[in-house]
Amino acid sequence: MPLTPAEIHVKNAVTLGNTTVMENEVYYFVVSGDAAQETPIGSGRYDHTLALVEPTKVAECVVMDTITFTNDIGRNYTENAAAVVPTES
């Protein structure tokens, strides 16, 4: 189901000489799509192919009003602008 949070835990053992270090990482995603296929047909068991995106993509699904910023102090940024003079190199 789209927008379902997904958490992937990765464990890895790294061995250098006599030293073994266990590495644990956790990755957080959001499901953006799911394709399911019953395998074998009639078994009631499904293979799923998930499309995962980063959690910040959920913000794209939030509908809100637009916001506008104006120059409320009235600064004129081109008042002291210098003319551009082309040079040859």
Secondary structure as a PSIPRED ss2 file (coil, helix, strand):
# PSIPRED VFORMAT (PSIPRED V4.0)

   1 M C   1.000  0.000  0.000
   2 P C   1.000  0.000  0.000
   3 L C   1.000  0.000  0.000
   4 T C   1.000  0.000  0.000
   5 P E   0.000  0.000  1.000
   6 A E   0.000  0.000  1.000
   7 E E   0.000  0.000  1.000
   8 I E   0.000  0.000  1.000
   9 H E   0.000  0.000  1.000
  10 V E   0.000  0.000  1.000
  11 K E   0.000  0.000  1.000
  12 N E   0.000  0.000  1.000
  13 A E   0.000  0.000  1.000
  14 V E   0.000  0.000  1.000
  15 T E   0.000  0.000  1.000
  16 L E   0.000  0.000  1.000
  17 G C   1.000  0.000  0.000
  18 N C   1.000  0.000  0.000
  19 T E   0.000  0.000  1.000
  20 T E   0.000  0.000  1.000
  21 V E   0.000  0.000  1.000
  22 M E   0.000  0.000  1.000
  23 E E   0.000  0.000  1.000
  24 N E   0.000  0.000  1.000
  25 E E   0.000  0.000  1.000
  26 V E   0.000  0.000  1.000
  27 Y E   0.000  0.000  1.000
  28 Y E   0.000  0.000  1.000
  29 F E   0.000  0.000  1.000
  30 V E   0.000  0.000  1.000
  31 V E   0.000  0.000  1.000
  32 S E   0.000  0.000  1.000
  33 G E   0.000  0.000  1.000
  34 D E   0.000  0.000  1.000
  35 A E   0.000  0.000  1.000
  36 A E   0.000  0.000  1.000
  37 Q E   0.000  0.000  1.000
  38 E E   0.000  0.000  1.000
  39 T C   1.000  0.000  0.000
  40 P C   1.000  0.000  0.000
  41 I C   1.000  0.000  0.000
  42 G C   1.000  0.000  0.000
  43 S C   1.000  0.000  0.000
  44 G C   1.000  0.000  0.000
  45 R C   1.000  0.000  0.000
  46 Y E   0.000  0.000  1.000
  47 D E   0.000  0.000  1.000
  48 H E   0.000  0.000  1.000
  49 T E   0.000  0.000  1.000
  50 L E   0.000  0.000  1.000
  51 A E   0.000  0.000  1.000
  52 L E   0.000  0.000  1.000
  53 V E   0.000  0.000  1.000
  54 E C   1.000  0.000  0.000
  55 P H   0.000  1.000  0.000
  56 T H   0.000  1.000  0.000
  57 K H   0.000  1.000  0.000
  58 V H   0.000  1.000  0.000
  59 A H   0.000  1.000  0.000
  60 E H   0.000  1.000  0.000
  61 C H   0.000  1.000  0.000
  62 V C   1.000  0.000  0.000
  63 V C   1.000  0.000  0.000
  64 M C   1.000  0.000  0.000
  65 D C   1.000  0.000  0.000
  66 T C   1.000  0.000  0.000
  67 I C   1.000  0.000  0.000
  68 T C   1.000  0.000  0.000
  69 F C   1.000  0.000  0.000
  70 T C   1.000  0.000  0.000
  71 N C   1.000  0.000  0.000
  72 D C   1.000  0.000  0.000
  73 I C   1.000  0.000  0.000
  74 G C   1.000  0.000  0.000
  75 R C   1.000  0.000  0.000
  76 N C   1.000  0.000  0.000
  77 Y C   1.000  0.000  0.000
  78 T C   1.000  0.000  0.000
  79 E C   1.000  0.000  0.000
  80 N C   1.000  0.000  0.000
  81 A C   1.000  0.000  0.000
  82 A C   1.000  0.000  0.000
  83 A C   1.000  0.000  0.000
  84 V C   1.000  0.000  0.000
  85 V C   1.000  0.000  0.000
  86 P C   1.000  0.000  0.000
  87 T C   1.000  0.000  0.000
  88 E C   1.000  0.000  0.000
  89 S C   1.000  0.000  0.000
